[in-house]
Amino acid sequence: MMKRALALLFALLMLTSSALAEDFTPIPWDAEVMPYAPHEECYLPDNAGYHDDSLDIRIETFRRDDTTVMAVYVTVADASQIRTGIAGNWKTKKTAPVSKTLAKYGGVLGINGDYYTYHSQGIVVRNTERIRFNPIAGRETLIIDDKGDFTIIRPTTKEAFENFEGTVVHAFCFGPGLVVDGEAITDLSKVTMDNGKGKKTQRIAIGQTGPLSYLILTCEGPENPGSVGFDLLQMAALCKELGCINAYNLDGGSSSTVAMRGEKINAVSSNKVRSVSDIIFFATLVP
């Protein structure tokens, strides 16, 4: 009975999202600047989020395991509102604060990406353009497709990626997957990449909670007064608890950034604003 109820709810959410998307024109993937700028009157007081007819962002801050956590819930009308951007161009290693790159593209809210320029491994696709194709088994891949759905490829192989049935819009190469098909990771021995897997630190993850609905989860670390940080297992467990079907670990530490209205809004007590190569951001479709 419970499974049937959940299936019905999921179907209703899909119908609602599809109907909403029909009212807007998708953003072309090759758009260098978003067609519509954020509407100042749509920002909520005290950095609590943003709301217009195409984009809903709700931001909550709470305490868990002696650590301050920020959860950003995002719902879009169309998958083209989930964008990626870079500080320079795809072939350079230029970096900039997330807030500056977000302003460059005209997005509403942005987070750091996977800092793919820091190394030469993995599969990198941005806004449908393939930037790198160097599959590494342990560097698990997050795919976001043209429907806005998340798929995590583990292990990452050429065959597994090319067998993906769908249109790859974005592919990220940091990882690992924290929640895969509803199951949170519970064994750090299977994580082979160097991402401070057992260390308590600042972290940031992005997950899908439903059709065109997402969660960005970030925690403070030891450099923030009153917080100790999370290891990967804590991050994975909380992503699942908050409803993620699939969730993926992004570049953490001081790179962990949520930016809105021209400033970093998470972990501000450390006074650290790290420049990074690339961001993930959300755009409005409302003129």
Salt bridges, closest charged atoms under 4 A:
GLU40 OE2 - ARG261 NH2 2.04
ASP56 OD1 - HIS51 ND1 2.68
GLU60 OE2 - ARG58 NH1 2.35
ASP114 OD1 - ARG126 NH2 2.59
GLU140 OE2 - ARG154 NE 3.40
GLU162 OE1 - LYS158 NZ 3.00
GLU183 OE1 - LYS240 NZ 3.92
GLU241 OE2 - ARG64 NH2 2.90
ASP278 OD2 - ARG126 NH2 3.45
